[in-house]
Every structure is written in structure tokens, then in C-alpha cells.
Amino acid sequence: MNVSRRAVLGGGAAGSAGALLAACGAGGGASSGAEATKAAAPKQVTYVKTASADVYDKAWQDMFDIGAQATGIKTTIVREPSANFWDKRQQEYAAGSANADFTYNQLNWFIVGGLKGMFVDHLPYFKRDKIDTSQYLKTEFESWMWKGKLWGISFQSGGEGVLLNRQLFQEKGVPMPGPNWTYDDLIQMTQRLNDPAKNMAGVEIGQNGIQYMAGTFMRNFGGKVLNDARNKALYADDANSVRGTELNVDLHQKYKVTPTPQIQALVPNGSSTFRAKMVAISINYMGYVASVPDVGAGNIEILPPPKGPTGLQVARVAGNSWSILSLSKAQESAWQIIKWAQSKDGVLKTPYFKTGIGWPPMIWAADAPEWIDQFKGTNIASLRKVWQTAGHNQVVLPEGDMAITMMNGPLNDALAGKTGTKEALVQSAAAVNALFAQRPKEWEM
């Protein structure tokens, strides 16, 4: 990637996200009326989020405290348990109230809430304040749109990547792969690295659902997951998607190189098999980069997912967002603090940049030495290139959790060896397509 570029929020790269915004009518400047609105906006807002570890949430509060000095707007954080968090937001909206001005949001929630009217369309703010949206990872920015409306503003990206433990490779005498590695390489390496007798697995595949990593296996084998309208599942009838899924299942059932229940039982609470040095390769979300200090910066290699048989190399890209609630009486103030939080001062000079987020959604922020220097000596540049040029996140749907549950139930059975791969995909696609057939016309893209 290139170094930091010009943009209103601190960076800006030429790209199609800017064209997308222009197509949505998001050009032009702030009016004098808008300036008056900002001047009259409340000076206090409330942000509601799922509770994280204290160290993360303290970093968030410290960031907002610094933001209060810069903007004059105080932000109070309300932390709530993740269980029932989304149900509570919907119940509040149905009752005509909200206990916050902006909220933490997820990809399986935002369309559901947006179609109900829970969130404002944030594109007019970008238009008014002339913000170049091409500074964001394209897939990340577009993931929060439906029917031409931007119902979420990403505060962290959740790009898929591959972490490798150099020390474990060396101990087994297995050469480290490069960024052009293939799935054949992955199979051969994991077989040599796998050592269950010593509580060591070859590979873990985190968040292995069709909307996440399992979808990458399909796509890298040249398969299709959904149609462009996102109202039909194609993967059961696509031979390449089936082949990619078969490899995914084979890693668990044929080659048996994934963590056994015995290994998983030994993982310390709050850790993972990779962080506990009990697996050599982790295909997962690059969140909080917690593995780097646990495993040791010098022992970490970072790569994109392997290339498929025809050379395809894609990765899933998307994280979490802020959404301004439509029932808030301080929407302008919420926007001002969000905008500041994604400026150079808000990102580079506050603790949450290094402590509270998974990966910056803005390209310029990930280029900044304050962030990227922690990955020196790795092939992180190759992964970031894949995110920018071949990121995917198609399985974001108005049916939300219902579709994801139907989609992945049969796949989980195949991964567990309870059913065949093709049978599982046929069952999965049939259930999802039956659900899509009930989709109201007004929900369509």
C-alpha cells in the first residue's frame, strides 16, 4: 500500500468507493444552515456498546475524552452484555425510545435495523462535509450499505488473514511459505506440522461459516456463493464451491490436522489455540492482533489465504460499525464525534487505535507507522493488497441471523463428520432459498 494520502478525515486514496458515493448523490459542501445546526447541536452524546475487556473499553473512553477536548462534545459510554444486546435495541425502537445516540453495530444486524428505520442514512453527512470515502477499504465501506443507504460507519475492519508461528515451523523443519502459496501447500505443511500426541495441531480455521472463512474456500476455488441480487444461494450447484468446501471439510475429517477436542480443552480461558502456541497456522479474523504479543513479534508471519487451483486469491473483509440512531435528538453531535474519531488526531493520537480496534478501516491509518510498524518482518503488505483488490463480503442479508443459522447448520455437520459435504451444501442452499422466497419485495437491493 502507499503511504498516507490527502483526505478530509486524514487520508484519501483514489478508488471506486468515491465513485460509489458520487453515484449516490454524495457530492457538494456544507451549507450555512448545516453550520448553524452544528453550532446548536447538544454537547453531550451517549454511545452504547457491547462490553469488552476493561482494557479495551478504557481505551475507548480515553479516546472519547480526548475527543471532548477537541470538539466540545462529551461522550458517555454505556456498556451492556453482548447477550440480548441487539434484541434490546430493537425493543427500545419499537417502544419509541432510545437510551443512546449512536450504537455499536454488526453486519448481521444493520440491514434488519435499517429496514425498520432504526438508523439514519449516513451518506448525507459524508456529502455535506465533502468526505472522500475512497480512503476506506472498498469492501469494508460498501458492506454497510443496502438499497443505496449507508446504515453504518465502520470503526474497525475485520479482514481475514493467516497467522503462522515461525518457531513451530522451525521445530518441525517445515519451510515457511510465501504469499503465493497454494491449498496444496497448506495440506502438505499441516500434515507435517500436526502432532496431536504433543497437543499440537496443524491449522485452525476460525469463524468457519459460509459468510466468513468457508466462503473464502469456495471463492478461491472459483465458486459462486450467492447471485448478485443476494436472493439465491448458488453454492450447492456450483462444482467449484463444492470442491472448495470439500477441502475445508477434508482438513477436519480426512487429514485431521485441526485441533482435537483434547487440545481445545487445554486452551487457557480467554486465549486461543494459536495464541497458546498449540497450532501452527491460524486462518481467522485479524482482530485486536492479540497473537502478536502472545506468540512474539519475531515468531509471527502473516499471509493472505492460499491461492486456489486457478490462482484466485481472495479474503473476507468487514468488521464493525457505529450507527447513529434515528430516535436520537443529538444526531449532529453524534456525527461530529464520529467524524473526529476517524480523523488523524482521533486515530493516531488516541489509545483505542492500538488497543480497542481490530484493524483500521481507513487505508491511510493502516499505512501509518504507529500501526503498521508492529508487523515489520512479515508479508502483511501482500495480505493488505488482497484486501484492497480482492476483498469479499457478499453474504450480508436482510434476513440477518436467521439466514446465517440456516446456511451454516448443515455445513457444521459436515465439518464434524456427521454428513457428506455435497449433501450438507444441498440442504443448506435449499433452506436458505426457501427463506429468500419469503423476502418482501421492499427488502430487495
C-alpha positions in Angstrom: 0.0 0.0 0.0 1.0 3.6 -0.4 1.8 6.0 2.4 -0.8 8.4 3.9 -2.7 10.4 1.3 -4.8 13.6 1.3 -8.4 13.5 2.6 -10.7 15.3 4.9 -10.6 12.6 7.6 -6.8 12.3 7.4 -6.2 10.3 4.2 -7.7 9.5 0.8 -7.0 7.1 -1.9 -8.4 7.2 -5.4 -10.8 4.3 -5.8 -14.3 3.1 -6.7 -15.8 3.9 -3.2 -15.6 7.5 -4.1 -17.4 6.9 -7.3 -20.0 4.9 -5.4 -20.6 7.9 -3.1 -20.9 10.3 -6.1 -23.4 7.9 -7.7 -25.5 8.1 -4.5 -25.5 11.9 -4.8 -22.9 12.5 -2.1 -21.1 15.4 -3.5 -21.1 19.1 -2.5 -20.3 21.1 0.5 -21.7 22.1 3.9 -24.4 24.8 3.8 -24.7 27.7 6.2 -27.8 26.0 7.6 -25.7 23.0 8.4 -23.1 25.2 10.2 -25.9 26.6 12.3 -27.2 23.1 13.0 -23.7 22.1 14.2 -23.4 25.2 16.4 -26.8 24.5 18.0 -26.2 20.7 18.5 -26.2 19.3 22.0 -22.8 19.0 23.7 -23.3 15.6 25.1 -24.0 12.2 23.5 -24.2 8.6 24.6 -22.7 5.6 22.9 -24.0 2.1 23.7 -21.7 -0.9 23.0 -21.2 -4.5 23.9 -18.9 -4.8 27.0 -15.4 -5.7 26.2 -12.4 -6.4 28.5 -11.8 -3.4 30.7 -8.5 -2.6 28.9 -10.3 -2.2 25.6 -13.2 -0.2 27.0 -10.9 2.1 28.9 -9.1 2.8 25.6 -12.4 3.7 24.1 -13.3 6.1 26.9 -9.9 7.7 26.8 -10.3 8.3 23.1 -13.7 9.9 23.6 -12.3 12.1 26.5 -9.7 13.4 24.2 -12.4 14.0 21.6 -14.4 16.1 24.1 -11.4 18.4 24.4 -11.2 18.7 20.6 -14.9 19.0 19.8 -16.6 20.2 23.0 -18.8 17.2 22.8 -18.8 14.8 25.8 -19.4 11.1 25.0 -20.7 8.8 27.7 -20.2 5.1 27.1 -22.9 2.6 28.2 -21.5 -1.0 28.3 -24.0 -3.8 28.1 -23.6 -7.6 27.9 -23.5 -9.0 24.4 -26.3 -11.4 25.1 -29.6 -9.7 24.1 -27.8 -6.5 23.1 -29.5 -6.5 19.6 -32.9 -7.6 21.0 -32.8 -4.7 23.4 -32.0 -2.1 20.7 -35.0 -3.4 18.7 -37.3 -3.4 21.7 -36.3 0.2 22.5 -37.0 1.3 19.0 -40.4 -0.4 18.9 -41.3 1.4 22.1 -40.3 4.7 20.5 -37.3 5.3 22.7 -33.5 5.0 22.7 -31.1 5.1 25.6 -28.2 6.3 23.3 -27.4 8.5 20.4 -25.2 6.0 18.5 -24.6 2.3 18.8 -22.2 -0.5 18.1 -23.4 -2.5 15.1 -22.8 -5.8 13.3 -23.3 -7.0 9.8 -26.0 -9.4 10.8 -28.0 -6.6 12.4 -27.6 -3.4 10.4 -29.9 -4.3 7.5 -32.6 -5.6 9.8 -32.5 -2.3 11.8 -32.1 -0.1 8.7 -35.1 -1.5 7.0 -37.1 -0.9 10.2 -35.9 2.8 10.3 -33.7 2.4 13.4 -30.6 4.0 11.8 -30.0 7.2 9.9 -28.6 7.2 6.4 -25.0 8.5 7.0 -24.3 9.3 3.3 -25.8 12.8 3.6 -23.2 13.6 6.3 -20.4 12.5 4.0 -21.9 14.6 1.2 -22.3 17.7 3.3 -18.9 17.6 4.8 -17.2 16.5 1.5 -15.6 13.4 2.9 -13.7 11.2 0.4 -15.0 7.7 1.1 -12.3 6.1 -1.0 -10.0 6.4 2.0 -11.8 3.4 3.3 -11.2 -0.2 2.2 -13.8 -0.5 -0.6 -15.3 -3.8 0.6 -15.5 -2.5 4.2 -17.3 0.7 3.3 -19.8 -0.9 0.9 -20.6 -3.7 3.4 -22.6 -1.2 5.4 -24.9 -0.2 2.5 -28.2 -1.6 1.4 -30.7 -0.1 -1.0 -28.4 2.9 -1.6 -28.3 3.8 2.1 -25.3 3.8 4.4 -26.6 2.5 7.8 -23.2 2.1 9.4 -19.8 3.8 9.5 -17.0 1.2 10.0 -14.8 1.9 13.0 -12.8 -1.3 12.6 -12.2 -3.7 9.7 -12.2 -7.5 10.3 -10.1 -8.6 7.4 -9.4 -12.4 7.1 -5.7 -13.3 7.2 -3.4 -16.2 8.0 -1.1 -16.2 11.0 1.8 -18.6 11.2 4.1 -19.4 14.1 7.7 -19.4 12.8 9.0 -21.2 15.9 6.7 -24.2 15.4 7.6 -24.4 11.7 11.3 -24.4 12.6 10.9 -27.1 15.3 9.2 -29.4 12.7 11.7 -28.5 10.0 9.0 -27.1 7.7 10.0 -24.2 5.4 7.8 -21.1 5.7 5.5 -20.4 2.8 5.4 -17.2 0.8 2.4 -15.1 -0.2 1.9 -17.1 -3.4 1.3 -20.3 -1.5 -1.5 -22.7 -2.5 -4.0 -25.0 -0.9 -1.8 -28.0 -1.8 1.0 -26.3 0.2 -1.4 -25.9 3.1 -2.3 -29.6 3.1 1.3 -30.7 2.9 2.5 -28.3 5.6 -0.3 -29.0 8.0 0.3 -32.8 7.8 4.0 -32.3 8.7 3.1 -29.8 11.5 0.3 -31.7 13.0 1.3 -33.6 16.2 -1.8 -34.3 18.4 0.3 -36.5 20.7 2.1 -33.4 21.7 -1.0 -31.3 21.8 -0.1 -29.6 18.5 -2.5 -29.1 15.5 -1.5 -28.1 12.0 -4.2 -25.5 11.4 -7.3 -23.8 12.9 -10.0 -22.2 10.8 -11.8 -19.6 12.8 -15.4 -18.4 12.1 -15.7 -21.2 9.6 -19.1 -20.2 8.2 -20.2 -19.6 4.6 -20.4 -15.8 5.4 -16.8 -15.9 6.6 -13.9 -18.3 6.0 -15.8 -21.1 4.4 -16.9 -18.7 1.8 -13.3 -17.9 1.0 -12.6 -21.6 0.4 -15.5 -21.5 -2.1 -14.4 -18.4 -3.9 -10.7 -19.3 -4.1 -11.7 -22.4 -5.9 -13.6 -20.3 -8.4 -17.0 -20.9 -6.9 -20.1 -18.7 -6.5 -21.8 -18.3 -3.2 -24.9 -16.1 -3.9 -26.2 -14.3 -7.0 -25.6 -10.6 -7.4 -29.0 -9.8 -6.1 -28.3 -11.8 -2.9 -31.6 -13.6 -3.1 -30.4 -17.1 -4.3 -27.8 -19.4 -2.9 -25.7 -20.9 -5.7 -23.0 -22.8 -3.8 -24.7 -26.2 -3.8 -25.0 -26.3 -7.6 -21.5 -24.8 -8.3 -18.9 -27.6 -8.7 -16.1 -25.2 -7.7 -17.8 -24.1 -4.5 -18.3 -27.8 -3.7 -14.6 -28.5 -4.3 -13.5 -25.7 -2.1 -15.9 -26.9 0.7 -14.6 -30.4 0.3 -11.1 -29.3 1.0 -12.3 -27.4 4.0 -14.0 -30.5 5.3 -11.1 -32.7 4.4 -8.8 -30.7 6.6 -11.0 -31.6 9.5 -12.1 -35.2 8.6 -9.7 -36.7 6.1 -6.3 -35.1 7.1 -7.4 -34.5 10.7 -5.0 -31.5 11.1 -7.3 -29.2 13.0 -7.4 -29.0 16.8 -8.8 -32.1 18.6 -11.3 -31.7 21.5 -8.4 -32.7 23.8 -6.3 -29.8 22.5 -9.1 -27.3 22.7 -9.8 -28.3 26.3 -6.2 -27.3 27.2 -6.5 -23.7 25.9 -6.4 -21.2 28.7 -9.5 -19.1 29.3 -9.6 -16.0 27.1 -6.9 -17.4 24.8 -6.9 -19.4 21.6 -5.1 -22.4 20.2 -2.8 -20.2 18.2 -2.1 -17.7 21.0 -1.4 -20.7 23.3 1.1 -22.0 20.7 -0.9 -25.2 20.2 -1.5 -24.7 16.5 1.0 -23.6 13.8 -1.4 -21.9 11.3 -4.4 -19.8 12.1 -6.9 -18.8 9.3 -9.0 -16.2 11.1 -10.1 -12.7 11.6 -7.2 -10.3 12.2 -8.8 -8.8 15.3 -7.1 -7.0 18.1 -3.8 -8.5 16.8 -3.6 -10.2 20.2 -1.5 -13.1 18.9 1.5 -10.8 18.2 2.5 -10.1 21.8 1.5 -13.6 22.9 3.5 -15.5 20.3 6.2 -12.9 19.9 6.6 -10.4 17.0 9.6 -12.2 15.7 7.7 -15.5 15.6 4.8 -14.3 13.6 4.3 -14.5 9.8 1.2 -13.0 8.2 -0.1 -14.1 4.8 -3.2 -13.9 2.6 -5.3 -17.1 2.3 -3.8 -19.6 -0.1 -4.3 -19.4 -3.9 -6.9 -21.7 -5.4 -6.3 -24.0 -8.4 -6.6 -21.3 -10.9 -4.6 -18.7 -9.0 -7.6 -16.9 -7.4 -6.7 -15.3 -4.0 -9.5 -13.5 -2.1 -10.1 -12.7 1.5 -13.2 -11.8 3.5 -13.2 -8.1 4.6 -15.6 -6.5 7.1 -15.7 -5.5 10.7 -18.0 -3.5 13.0 -19.5 -0.1 12.8 -21.1 2.9 14.5 -24.7 3.7 13.7 -26.5 6.9 14.6 -29.9 6.0 16.0 -32.9 7.6 14.2 -34.6 8.4 17.6 -31.6 10.3 18.9 -32.1 14.0 19.5 -28.4 14.6 19.2 -27.7 13.1 15.7 -25.5 16.0 14.6 -23.3 15.8 17.7 -23.0 12.0 17.3 -21.8 12.6 13.7 -19.3 15.2 14.8 -17.7 12.9 17.4 -17.6 10.0 14.9 -16.1 12.2 12.3 -13.4 13.4 14.7 -12.7 9.8 15.9 -11.8 9.0 12.3 -9.6 12.0 11.8 -5.8 11.9 12.1 -6.0 13.2 15.7 -8.8 10.9 16.6 -7.0 7.8 15.2 -3.3 8.4 15.6 -3.2 10.2 18.9 -5.6 8.1 21.0 -5.1 4.8 22.7 -8.0 3.0 21.1 -6.1 3.0 17.8 -3.7 0.4 19.1 -5.8 -1.2 21.8 -9.5 -1.0 21.0 -9.9 -2.0 17.4 -9.2 -5.0 15.1 -7.8 -3.2 12.0 -8.3 0.4 10.8 -10.9 0.7 8.1 -9.1 3.7 6.6 -6.2 2.8 4.2 -4.2 5.8 5.4 -4.5 4.7 9.0 -3.1 1.2 8.3 -0.3 2.9 6.4 0.7 5.0 9.4 3.9 3.8 11.2 2.0 3.9 14.5 0.1 0.9 13.2 2.0 -0.9 10.6 5.4 -1.0 12.3 4.2 -3.7 14.7 4.1 -6.1 11.7 7.6 -5.4 10.4 9.3 -8.5 9.0 6.1 -10.1 7.8 4.3 -10.3 4.5 1.5 -8.1 5.8 1.7 -6.0 2.6 0.6 -9.0 0.5 -2.4 -9.5 2.7 -3.4 -5.8 2.6 -3.1 -5.9 -1.2 -5.6 -8.8 -1.3 -8.0 -6.8 1.0 -7.9 -3.8 -1.3 -8.1 -5.6 -4.6 -9.9 -8.9 -3.9 -11.9 -8.4 -0.7 -15.3 -10.2 -0.5 -18.3 -9.8 1.8 -21.3 -10.7 -0.2 -23.2 -12.7 2.4 -24.8 -9.7 4.2 -28.5 -10.2 4.2 -31.8 -8.6 5.4 -32.7 -11.9 6.9 -29.8 -11.5 9.4 -29.1 -14.3 11.8 -31.9 -16.5 10.5 -30.2 -16.9 7.2 -26.8 -17.4 8.7 -28.1 -20.1 11.0 -29.9 -22.0 8.2 -26.8 -21.6 6.0 -24.3 -22.9 8.4 -26.1 -25.7 10.3 -25.6 -28.3 7.7 -22.1 -27.2 7.0 -21.2 -27.6 10.7 -22.5 -31.2 10.4 -20.2 -31.8 7.5 -17.2 -30.3 9.3 -18.0 -32.6 12.3 -18.2 -35.6 10.0 -21.9 -36.1 10.6 -22.9 -35.8 6.9 -21.3 -35.6 3.5 -20.1 -32.3 2.0 -22.4 -32.2 -1.0 -25.4 -33.4 1.0 -24.8 -30.6 3.5 -24.5 -27.9 0.9 -27.7 -29.0 -0.9 -29.6 -29.0 2.4 -28.1 -25.6 3.3 -28.9 -24.0 0.0 -32.5 -25.4 -0.1 -33.2 -23.9 3.4 -31.8 -20.5 2.5 -33.5 -20.3 -0.8 -36.8 -21.2 0.8 -36.2 -18.3 3.2 -35.3 -15.9 0.3 -38.5 -16.8 -1.4 -40.4 -15.2 1.5 -38.4 -12.0 1.3 -40.7 -9.0 0.9 -40.1 -7.0 -2.3 -39.3 -3.9 -0.4 -36.3 -5.6 1.2 -34.6 -6.3 -2.1 -31.4 -4.5 -3.0 
